[in-house]
Amino acid sequence: MKKLVLAEKPSVGRDLAKTLGCTKSNKGYIEGSEYIVTWALGHLVTLAEPHDYNTDWKRWEMKYLPMIPEKVKLKVMKQTSQQFRIVKEQMRRPDIVEVIIATDAGREGELVARWIIKKAGWKGNVSRLWISSQTEKAIKEGFRNLKPGKQYIPLYQAAQARAEADWLVGLNVTRTLVCKYHSQLSAGRVQTPTLNMIVEREKEINNFIAKPFWRIVADLDGLSLDWQNSKGVSRFYDKREAEAMLAKLRSKPAIVESVKKSKKKENPPLAYDLTELQREANKQFGYSAKQTLTLVQSLYERHKICSYPRTDSRYITDDIVATLRERLHAVNVHPWNLAVAPLLKEELKPGKHFVDNSKVNDHHALIPTENKVNPTALSMDERKVFDLVVKRFLEVLYPPYEYSEISLAVRIDGELFTTKEKLPLVMGWKLVSKAVTHARPQLIFKIEKMKTGQQVVVKSLTMPEGRTTPPSRYTEASLLAAMESPGKFIDDETMREYVKDGGLGTPATRAEIIERLISAYYIERKGKTLFPTGKGMQLVDLVPESMKSPELTAKWERRLTAIAKGEENWLRFLEDITQSTRDLVAQVQSSGRTYKEVIRPDEKGGEDDKPGLRPGRKSRKQREFDSRLVNQFGKQRKKQQDEETLGDLFDF
């Protein structure tokens, strides 16, 4: 008798088969004496489409909205149906006594497997492999500690609830927008508030009026001190006030009020989760979030030198501490060996800034595995991303950076002028990347020589002018940060608490959401900067107000987390979503707003197809839109078949 292991991808399946001693390769599976390893291709099974419930729903007409199925159906994805048949055949073999779920250890990985198991009709025993890296050691340890499948039923219910909710809201609101405005418009609980952030920032920039301001700077023989008032404000917005202050202070003596010296510490940064790694790679290398995800996924699956990348935690658990020395040995090669060597000489005692069980859910922080690294086997882009991971891992294990801060306060005719200088004492974690601004010892020496009450010479007083600047447009790095922590975009103080447990989307889906906004021509990427298009700016005015705020998805994620923990009933959640869907559709249907067609510049056509806004006119490419819309969305789903989450399929 044998056990069937179900992986999420062929590459992972082959790794599992090798570790389990399965050597007989067949089409779609690998067999051994004790195990048979097969795999999905992302999702093999998905939620049925509207026309699978009702043939009338194939027609994009307002009278059929909202579409609320009485009972949700599953269907095999046409593009991957052959692999589904192979998996189903293995589940129906008489010598199979158990199915082991070995898909990604998370909510969506659970959904991939459970839908296949359900559609294939498997009724037998189910176990769960739960691991955070694809090394042989991790796989063997995971199979020695398989979990009972029933332990993860609440996780499956949370994933199912999210999938159905995205289907109801995404499909219905999108179809209502299309029917009302006769254009390819779409909405989703994550996509729409993300787009709204970019649009609102653009409005702030467009409405911004630069204001001049002036500062007063005193030069004390090479020491520059800034004036500030009792509230710490150092700018004048009225030039006459600044000139009056300057005139008052000229030729007046400067008296040292205080010279303060203190030692300070700066703890290492937290380890990476996926979002923080994507932000850093965008800032340093200009990589898109999707590029970084692809690269780190390769480091995890192909090279097996990174832990599970799609994590939202920046901490590790107690049980990982015992593996840290082995992980250090794995990266003890050029160019990291000089930073690794001091750590290997000491006993590792990571603190709460790195080890915290309470801050790890499905997966710990993104760190190197115990597999020995061969940098020459990596592509240039892979090396860059892995270098970020290794350096952050080493920084977290180093002691704090210590420095001496010396501050000087001077009074000129009762007005306060201040400056500060820093002197490194113990480099600590900053040794890893040498990220320290060079100190200016000569200035520190000058400050240290001064005494309280001493009169000092003011060589000059100047009044430099500056201008206020508008807020910066989003880059992918800053947008990812806003998606991860969108609380400041929620007006209701009580509701801000909801987003502390999660943001817009998940680490696994944020990159795809940004790419989807670009492909739909709601935003444009120019270098690192993201700009809203005319189409995107109009769309946020057409969708219901509740869909623009992160509040909606924050509520969802909080409840889905409760479902995964067994603290809330998933069917009750879906009842609420169904009513919400009816309300959202009604709001779009009753709206009095209008939409002016926008054509993207790269679309070619006749005179009617010039880019820009044109009221009341459809482009050549839009004139037959109603008749081919279903095919358009069918192609979109085909393109998305290998995406990792159901939200990517249905949250358009």
HELIX and SHEET records of a PDB file:
HELIX    1   1 PRO A   10  LEU A   20  1                                  11    
HELIX    2   2 PRO A   50  TYR A   53  1                                   4    
HELIX    3   3 THR A   55  LYS A   58  5                                   4    
HELIX    4   4 MET A   62  TYR A   64  5                                   3    
HELIX    5   5 LYS A   78  THR A   80  5                                   3    
HELIX    6   6 SER A   81  MET A   91  1                                  11    
HELIX    7   7 ARG A  107  ALA A  120  1                                  14    
HELIX    8   8 GLU A  136  ARG A  144  1                                   9    
HELIX    9   9 GLY A  149  TYR A  152  5                                   4    
HELIX   10  10 ILE A  153  ASP A  166  1                                  14    
HELIX   11  11 TRP A  167  LEU A  171  3                                   5    
HELIX   12  12 ASN A  172  TYR A  181  1                                  10    
HELIX   13  13 GLN A  191  ASN A  207  1                                  17    
HELIX   14  14 LYS A  239  LEU A  249  1                                  11    
HELIX   15  15 LEU A  274  PHE A  285  1                                  12    
HELIX   16  16 ALA A  289  GLU A  301  1                                  13    
HELIX   17  17 ASP A  318  VAL A  321  1                                   4    
HELIX   18  18 LEU A  324  ALA A  330  1                                   7    
HELIX   19  19 ASN A  337  LYS A  345  1                                   9    
HELIX   20  20 ASN A  357  LYS A  359  5                                   3    
HELIX   21  21 PRO A  375  ALA A  377  5                                   3    
HELIX   22  22 MET A  380  LEU A  397  1                                  18    
HELIX   23  23 LYS A  430  SER A  433  1                                   4    
HELIX   24  24 PRO A  441  LYS A  449  1                                   9    
HELIX   25  25 GLU A  476  GLU A  484  1                                   9    
HELIX   26  26 GLY A  487  PHE A  489  5                                   3    
HELIX   27  27 GLU A  493  ARG A  496  1                                   4    
HELIX   28  28 GLU A  497  ASP A  501  5                                   5    
HELIX   29  29 ARG A  510  SER A  519  1                                  10    
HELIX   30  30 GLY A  534  LEU A  542  1                                   9    
HELIX   31  31 GLU A  545  MET A  547  5                                   3    
HELIX   32  32 GLU A  551  ALA A  564  1                                  14    
HELIX   33  33 TRP A  570  SER A  590  1                                  21    
HELIX   34  34 GLU A  607  ASP A  609  5                                   3    
HELIX   35  35 ARG A  620  GLN A  622  5                                   3    
HELIX   36  36 PHE A  625  LYS A  639  1                                  15    
HELIX   37  37 LEU A  646  PHE A  650  1                                   5    
SHEET    1   A 7 LYS A  24  ASN A  26  0                                        
SHEET    2   A 7 TYR A  29  GLU A  31 -1                                        
SHEET    3   A 7 TYR A  35  TRP A  39 -1                                        
SHEET    4   A 7 LYS A   2  ALA A   7  1                                        
SHEET    5   A 7 ILE A  96  ALA A 102  1                                        
SHEET    6   A 7 ASN A 125  ARG A 128  1                                        
SHEET    7   A 7 LYS A 147  PRO A 148 -1                                        
SHEET    1   B 2 VAL A  45  LEU A  47  0                                        
SHEET    2   B 2 LEU A  74  VAL A  76 -1                                        
SHEET    1   C 2 PRO A 212  TRP A 214  0                                        
SHEET    2   C 2 GLU A 465  ARG A 467 -1                                        
SHEET    1   D 7 GLN A 455  VAL A 456  0                                        
SHEET    2   D 7 ALA A 254  GLU A 266 -1                                        
SHEET    3   D 7 TYR A 401  ILE A 412 -1                                        
SHEET    4   D 7 GLU A 415  VAL A 426 -1                                        
SHEET    5   D 7 LEU A 223  GLN A 228 -1                                        
SHEET    6   D 7 VAL A 217  LEU A 220 -1                                        
SHEET    7   D 7 SER A 460  THR A 462 -1                                        
SHEET    1   E 2 ILE A 523  LYS A 526  0                                        
SHEET    2   E 2 THR A 529  PRO A 532 -1                                        
SHEET    1   F 2 GLU A 597  ILE A 599  0                                        
SHEET    2   F 2 GLY A 612  ARG A 614 -1                                        
END                                                                             
